[in-house]
Amino acid sequence: MKKRMLGNLEVSEIGIGTMGFSHGYGAVPEEEYAIEAIRKAYEYGCTFFDTAESYGKEMFYPGHNEELVGKAVEPFREKVVLATKLHIRPEEFGGDVTLYDAVRKHLEASLEKLRTDYVDLYYLHRVNEAIPVEDVAKVMGELIEEGVIKGWGLSQVGTELLKRAHEVTPVTAVQNLYNMLERSTEEIFPYCLENNIGIVPFSPVASGFLSGKVTTETKFEGDDVRKWVPQLSNENIQANQPVLDIIGEYAEAKDATNAQISMAWMLRKHPYLVPIPGSKNQERILENLGASDVELTEEEFEALDEALDKIEVHGHRGHIETEQSTFGNNWKDKE
């Protein structure tokens, strides 16, 4: 698989988000199946795996997903880039306990679960409005100097906050919601390009909608975050069909799937962009990674981009969230 750079980290141009093995898309597969899926992705050429300390807390316990990933990649740890994320709150530090101490405690727990002595990319999962992002950036810089992380990142942020953080400790990558239906994050593209900051889109297939496999008949039950995704209401699924019609034309012409076309399009949008589609299905994971083999010509890309620009999209989540206003609040204490 072709490679790209996220700051100073070289990764496969498509990674995988592993959350679905622990949470988010209904019933999860057996651990053996999940580990096999991650290893099959690596054999295919994927070298970028994304997890978080919180993945699994809804159905299992915090760190469940990190444990899965750690077991899966242990045989080839040095050949892959591992990304994980932390949440930090004001009550975790104060007095003799510094912000550094609190962050380091989170990191050490993640390192143990991931079976490694360093993390390649350590994200602040959501900015906490009560903690200056500059303070977190300073701590991340110290961790980089110590060699326990290679780079750091932010998630669901806009240019203004990204700039504040980057000026303290250079940001390696930003993980934001981005796909054909959610394009507001394009506002950070110029700053990222100018400052060599990677862009890591999560939900690049719009929670499955762009694959064409999610319809008004699809039922989201139990631990499935898609029940709260605005574009997946029955009304918006119907209203956004014109996007699928366009993708379908390109998929047929390129002998590709809808999902592959949606990621091939975004790969042409920015040179430092690496999508991390998430799935709990082995076949779907390999299909998503296969988007790396789909080439859109400049003419095809421009025509597709122009066609998308003309379509009104219904339902919008946006790319700016904080601990106090996060999408995750939708399912807190509701299951």
N, C-alpha and C positions, 0 to 999 in steps of 0.2 A: 504494500500500500504506500502511496505517496506520503511524504512527510511535510509538516509545516512547523513554524516556530511560534511558540507562545512566550514572548520575552526571550529568555535565554534557554527555554526548554524545547527540545525537539520532540514532536509527537506525531503519530499517524494523523492524517488530515481529517479523520473521523474517529471519535472516541466512543465510549459507551457510558451511559449513566446507569448505575447499578441499583438504584433505589427500589425498583420494582420487585426485586428478589426478597424484600423485607416489608414493603409498604407501598400503598398508593394505587394499585391496580387490581384490587380485590384479592382473592385467595392467592397465596404465594406458592411456588413450586417447592419440592423437597430440596434440602440443602445439597445433596449430591448432584441434582440436575442443575442447580444454580452455579455450582463450582465448575461443572462440565461446560456450561454455557460461556463462562468467563474465559476458560482455557481454550475453547473453540474460537472465541473472538481473537485471542492472542495468536493462535495458529493461523488465523486468516490474515493477520498483519496489524491488528489493533494494538497499540502500545500506550493508550491513554484511558485510564479507568477512574471514574468519578464516584465518590461516596460522601458520607457525612456522618458525624457523630450522632446525629439525631435520627437517622434512618433506621426504623425498626421499633421505635418507642411506642407506636400505636398498637402494634400486634404482638411485639415481643418485649424488647427493652432497648434503651439507647446503646448504640454501638453494635447492634446485631448485624447490620449491613457491613460495617468495617470488619467484623470478624469473618464474615463470608469472603469478602474480597481478600483479606489477609491470607486465608487458607488457600484460596484459588491461585493467587499470584506468587506464593512463596517460592515455588521452584524456579521462577524466572524474574524475581523481584528487581534485580539490577537492570533488567532490559526494558522495564516499563516505567511510565510516569504515573504516580499515584497522586490524586487530588482528594482532599477531604476538607471538611468545613466545621467551624465552631460557632456557637452562640455564646455571647458574654454579657453578663448583667451586672449592674452596679453593686448589688448586694454580695457579689463574690469577692470583692476586694475592699480595702480600707484598713486603717490602722497600720499594723505591721505587715499586712498582706497587700502587695502592690498589684497593679494591673498586670505587670509582667508575670508575677507569681501565679495569678489566676489563669492567664492564657497558657502558661507553661504546664499547668496542671491538666488542662484540657488536652494539650498536645501529647503529653506523656501517656494519657489514657488511650488516645488514638494510636500512638506508636505501638503500644502493647497489643491492641486488637489487630492492627495491620501487620504485626510480626516483622517490624522493620525498625531501624534506628534513625530514620529521617523520612520526611514527607516532601515530595517534590513541589507541590502546590497547595498552600494552606489558605483557604478562604475564610473571611468573615462572612458567615452565612447570611446574616442581615445586620445592617448598621443599627446600633441602639442609639436612639436620639439622646439618651442621658449620658452617653460616653463619647467625647470628641473623637472623631475618626482619626484625627492627627495623633492622638495618644495611642490608638491601636496600631497605626502605621509605624510609630516609633518602636513599639514592642516587636513588631514583625521584622523590622530592620535588625534588631538585636538577635532574633532567632536565626536570621539568615547569616549573620556574622558568626554565630556559633556552629553553623552547619547542620542544624536539626531540621531546617526547612531550606529548600532551594529558591523558592519564590513565594509570593503571596498574592491574594486577590480579593475582590469584592464581588458581591452579588446583588442584582436588582438596584443598580445605582445609575444616576445621570452624570453628565459631564461635570457639573459644578462640584459635587462631592468627590468624584473621581480625581479631579485636579487637586483638591485639598489634600487628599491622601497621597497622591503620587509625588507631590512636592516634598513630602517628608521621607518616604521610602518608595522608590520606583515600584509601581504596580506591575505584576507579571501578566495578569489576565483579569478580565471581568466576565462573570457568568451571569448573563441576563436572559430573560425570556425573549426569544426571537424566532419568528417564522413568517410565512407568507400572510398570515392573518394578524400578526402582532409585530409591527415594524417600527414602533416608536423608538426603539433602542438605536435606530440608525443615527440618532442625534449624537451619539458618542463616537461614531466612526471616525470623523476627522481628527479628534483629539487622540484617539487610539493609534491611528495611522501615523500621526506626527510624533508620537512618543513610544512607538514600538510596543504597544500594549495589546496582548491577545484578546480576542473576543470568543467566548465559549457559549454558544446558544444552547439553553436547555429547552426541551419541548420543541425541537425543530420541525416536527411533523404535526404540531398543534394538537397534542394529546391524542393522536391517531386520526384526527379528522382529515388531514391531507392525504392519508393513505387511501381514503375512500371506503374504509372498512367500518367507520362509525356512522350509523344512520339514526333516524328517529326511532327505530325499533331497538336500538342498543340500550340495554339496561345497566346502569352503574349501581352496584349494590355493595353494602358493607364498607370495607376500608378502601374506597375508590375515590381519589381526589377529583376525578373527572366530573363528578356530580355537581361540582361547584365552578367548573370552567365555563365562563360566560358564553363562549362560542359553541358549547355543546348542549345548550338548551335546544329543545325541539324546534323552536321558532328560528333560532340562529343557524342551526344545521341546515334548515331549508333555505334560509336567506343567503347563505354563503356558498350555495351550490355552484354559482358561476366560476368560482375559483377552481373547484374540482373539474369542471368542464374543460377549462384551459389546460390544467395539468395533465388531464387524460389525453389530450391531443398530442402533447409532447411525449408522454410516456409511450404511446403507441408508435410514434415516429422513431423514437430512440430505442425501442425494445427494452424499456425499463419500467419500473413500477412508479406509481404516483409518489410514493415516499422518496424514492431515489431522485426523481426530478426536483422535488422540493428542496433537497439538500444540495444537489448539483447547482441549483440556482444560487443558494446562499454562499456556496464556496466561491462562486464567481464575483460575489458582491464585495469581498474584502480579503486581502492576502493573508491576514493574521487571524482568520476566523476558522474555528474548529468545532463543529457541532457535536453534541453528545446525546444522540437519541437514546431513550430508555425503553427497555422491554424486558419481559420475563420469559419470553418465548425464544428458544434457540434459533429457529428458522427466521424469525423476524429480525433478530440481532444480525445475522449474517446478511440478510437482505439490506438492512440499513447500511452496513459497512460496504456493501457493493455499490453504494452511491459514488464511491471514490472512482469507480470505473466508468461512470457516466460523464461524458464530455459534452457540454453545450458550446457550440461555436459562438463567436462574438455576435453574429447576426441573430442566432437563436436566442441567446441571452437577452439581447436588447429588445427583441420582439416580445419575449415573455415578460420582461420587466415592465415594458410599456403597457402591456395588456393588464397586468396586475395593478398598475397605478390607476387604471380607469375604473376599477371595481370598488364599489362601496362595501366595506367589511362590517359585519354586524357582530357586536359583542367585543368587549375590550377589557383586558386586565391591566396592561401597562407594565413598564419596566422599572418603576421606582417603588420600592417598598422598604419598610423598616421593621424592627421588632414590634413597634407599636402599631404598625399598619401593614401586616403581612397577610398574604393569601392564606397562610397556614392557620390563621385564626378562624377560618371557616369551619374547620372540623375539630377545634379544641373542645373537649368536654361534650362532644355530640355523639360519640360512639360508645 
